[in-house]
Amino acid sequence: MDWLKRLFEPGDTSHPLAGGSIPSQFGPDADPATLPEPVTKRVLAITHNPVLHRAGGRTVRDHFRWNDPHQLAALYAQDVREASYGYANYTVVEHLVVDDFPVKADGFRYDERSYLDAWRRRQFHQPDGVDYLTLVRDFRMIERVSDGEIDEVWLFGHPYGGYYESIMCGPDAFWCNAPALKGTEQAARRFVIMGFNFERGVGEMLEDLGHRAESMMQRVYADVPVNANLWQRFIRYDQTHPGQAECGNVHFAPNSIRDYDWGNPRTVASNCDDWYAFPQLTGARWRQVNCSEWGNGDIRLHHLWWFRHMPHVTGLTDGISYNWWDYIVDPNRV
């Protein structure tokens, strides 16, 4: 469990884990005999980080002192690997840095003057959405996926870059926290384009992945009756299922009463520990929990806590894998 100690720099005394205390509720180390063989997913990363000549030749990221996309990518990959008990291993095979703003779906493209003016006035171009098909074409995403060079794409950009948190491409693509991207059906297989904002941190990147996971698992269990639907059981929280909370969802911890309410000290009964024993669910590992379980409101810690509770072992029942990460990292398995 040393990975939790590495989440924050040693000098970050404001963080609850700064003293090196590792909460047991982040999950026991799994029995290696139960774990599936790890997989490696190859990533094309693309960062739009234009130079602002009107701001002394600094890039937009340096000008606003935003985060380093290369570091974000490395930390995110580490978090996903540990959250999946070593199963999901992302490797960035190429990280392109583009000295330009991405073009919007309506043809608009910021230049440095218009972007700095928009930032100063807090009035940004609408519609905000990026032209995904131009990105797909310019960076040969379909060809590279079809040739087996890459498995997914990570876009890093400035605020109001126009990216969805995730969007799926390829044949029979489906909702992945965004409508499927039409015009990409000729790809040999499905793939996901993630959209990350380098103003934000790794916690928000995990949130994007969390919504992707919700889309995947909703699809996997779409035809399973409610009384046998393990996904619907996993995401129960007290506000919607009083006295029956399990692990909640990305926005709602077991005790949350509103979106993003990860710091609520309210105590509720939860059966969350049952999921560490999957598939041996008893429905009887109830105990009282509150925000101290998942980081007292820290977005990154809550999401790691949530992911660590997901089924992650070998086996299947009725054609559904006991390792939900199969589906989260590979839309072709859904």
N, C-alpha and C positions, 0 to 999 in steps of 0.2 A: 504493500500500500504506500510505498514511498512516493508514488506518482502524485499524490495529493499534496505532499510537501513542496513539490516543484511547481505548483500552480502559480505561485506568487514569489516575487523576489524576496530574498531573506530579510531585507530591511523594511518590508511592508508590515509594520507592527499594527496597523489599523485592521488588518484582516484577521478573522477568527482562527485561521489555521497558522498564523505567523509563529506561534509558540511551538509548532510541531505536533500538536495534538490531533490525531487522526480519528475522526468519528467512526465507530464500528458500523453505523447504519449506512455507510457507503458501500457495504457489501463485503462478504467474506471472499477470500481468494478461492476461486473455483477449483474443483478437483480436475486436474489436467486430463484425466481419463474420460471426462464427460464433455470436453470441449471439442468443437469441430476444427478441422484444419484451417489455419488462417488463410485469408485471401488478400491479394494485393490489387489495388485499383489505381490505374494510371491517370494522372490528372494533367490537363492543360490549364495553366493559370494565365490570366490576362489582366493586367492592371492598366487602367487609363489614368495617367498621371501627367497632364500637360504642363509644360514650362510656362510660367507667367512672366513674360518680359517686363510687364508694367510693375511687377513686384520684385525687381532686382534679379530676375533670372532664376528664381526659385521655382520648384515644382509646386503644384497646387497642394500636395500633401505637406511639403516642407513649410509652405507659407502659412498654413493653418495649424501646423504642428500635429497632424494626424498620425495614425499608427502606420507602422511599416508592414506592407502586405506580405513580404517574405517571412517576417517573424510571425504574423498572424497565421499564415498557412502552416508553418511548422508546429505552432502550439495547438492549432485546431486538429491537425493530423494526430498529434500525440494524445489529445483528449479523446478523440474518437477511438483510437486504438485501445486505450485503457477503459473507456466506457463500455466497449464491446468485449472486454476480457481477452484482448489480444487478437480478436478475429479480423477486424476491419483495419487494413493497413493501406493508407493513402500515400502515394509517392508522386510528387510533382515532377513530371518528365521534362517540362519546359515551362518557364515563367516569362512571358512576354510583357514588356513595359511599353505602352503606347503614348507618345507625346501628342495627345489630342483628346478632345472630349468626344464621347460616343454620340452618334447621330440618333435623334428621336424618331419614332415611328411616323410622325408627320413631316419629317424632313428637316426639322430644326436642329441646329447644332450650336451649342455655346461656343463663343470664343472667350479669350481671357477678359475682355472688357465686359461682355454681357454677363459672364458668370460672377465676376467680382461685384458688379452692380446689383445683380440679383441677390447675392449674399448680403450686401449692405442693406438693401431694402427689404430683405426677407420676402421677396416676391419672385417665385420661380416659374419657369415656363410650364404651361399646361396645354395639352396633356403631357405628362411626365415620361410615359413609357418609352423605352429604348426600341430601336429597330433591330429586333433579334435576327431577322433573316439576313440583314446586312452583316451582322457579326458572324453568323453561321457561315456565310459565303466567304467573307474576307479572311477568316481564320481556318477555312477548310475543315470545319468541325465534322461534317458528315463523312468526308473522305477519310479523315484520321480515325474516326470511330469504326467505320466499315473495314479499314485496313488493320484494325487491332492495335493501333498506336496509342490510343487513349480510351478511357472508359467514361470519363465525365469532364466537365469544364467548370472552373471556378473563375468568376468575374469579380474583380476588385475595383471599386470606384468611389468617387467622392459623393457626398450627399446630393440627392436629386440627380443621380446618374440614370435613374429610370429602370433599374433592374427589379425583377421579381426576386423574392427570396429563393425560389427554385421554380424551374419550369422544365417539363419533359418534352423531348423530341423523339422522332423515330416512328416506326410502324406501330399502329394501334396505341400510340401514346395516350395517356389519360391524365386526369387532374392530379397535379402535384403542387398543391398550394397555389396553383395558377392554371389557366386553361392550357391544354396541350398545344404545342406550337405547330400550327398547320404550315405545310410547305416543307416539312422535313421527313415525310413518310418514306423517302427513298433510301434512308439510312439502313444499314444491314441489321441494326438492333436499336433498341431504345437506349437513350442516355439522358442524363439530367444536367442542366446548366444551373449552377448555384450563383446567386448574386450577393456579394458581400460589400458592406460599406466600411471603408477603412477609417472613417471617423469613429466607428464603434470598435468593440473588442471581441474576444473569443467567445464570451458569453452570448452575444448576439448571433455569432456564427452557429453556435450550438442550438440557439432558438430556431434558426433557419432549418437546420437539420431536423429538429424536433417536429416542425410542421411537415417537413417531407416525410418523416416517419409516420405521422398521423395519417397522411394521405395514403401511404403504402399499406398500412395495416387496416385502414378502413376498407380498402379495396380487397385485401386478402380475406377479410371476414365478412364481406358484404352479403353473402348468401347463407351465413351461419345463423341459426335461430338465436334469439336473445338469451335463452336459458343456457345455451352452450357456447356463447360468444365470448371467448376469453379476452379479446381486445376491449369489448365494451365493459367487461368486468375490471380489467386493468385500469382503465381511465376514470373509474368512479371517484367522486370526491363528495365530501359531506354536504355541501350546499345543494347538490342535486340528488344525492342518495343519503339522507340523514342516517347516521349510525352504520353505514355500509361502505365507508371510504376504503379505497385500495391505494393506488399510486397517483391518481389524478392525471392531468394532462400537461401540456407545455405551459399553458397560461395559469392553470389552477392546481396548486398543491392540494393535498388531501384536506386541508383546513381552510382553503381560500374562500373568500366571499365575493371577490371581484377579480377581473383580469389582472395579471402581474402581481398578485397579492402573495408573494413568496415570503414576506417578512411578518406574516400574521402570527402573533404569539398564542392565539386561541388554541386550546387543546381539544382534539377530537379522537375518537377511536378509529384505528386504521388496521387493515390486514396486510399492509405493505410487505411485511417480513415474509409472508407466505411465498412471494414471488422469487425469493432467493432459493427456494427449494424446488422450483419448477423442474419437471412436471408433477412433482408430488405435492400438489396443492391440497391443503386440508380445510381451508376456509375457517381456521380456528386459531390463527396466530395473531390475535388482536392485542393491541396495546395502545396507550395514549401517546399521541405525537403532536408536535407543533413545529414552528419554523426552525427551532434549534437542530432539527434533524437534517435540514437541507441548506444550511448556511445563513440563516437569519436574514433572508432577503437578497443574498448574492445570486445574481442571475446565472453565473457560470456554475456555481456549486449546486443550485437547484437542478439545473438541467443534467449535470453529471449524476446526481442522486437518482433522478428519474430514469435515465438511460441504464444505469447499473442494475435497476430492478427488472429490466426486460429479460424475457427468456433468451438464453444464449448457449444452449447445450445441443448435443446431437439427438436425432430422433425425429419422428413425426407421427401425427395422428390425423386420419382422414385427409391425407395429402397436404397438411399444413405443418411446416417445419417447427421444431422446438427452438430454433434459432431465428428470432425475428430479424436479426441483422442480415440474414440472407436477402430479405426483401428491401430493407432500408438502403443497402448499398448497391443493389442490383435490380433495377426495375424490370429486367427481363425474366426474373423469377416470379413476378407477381402475376 
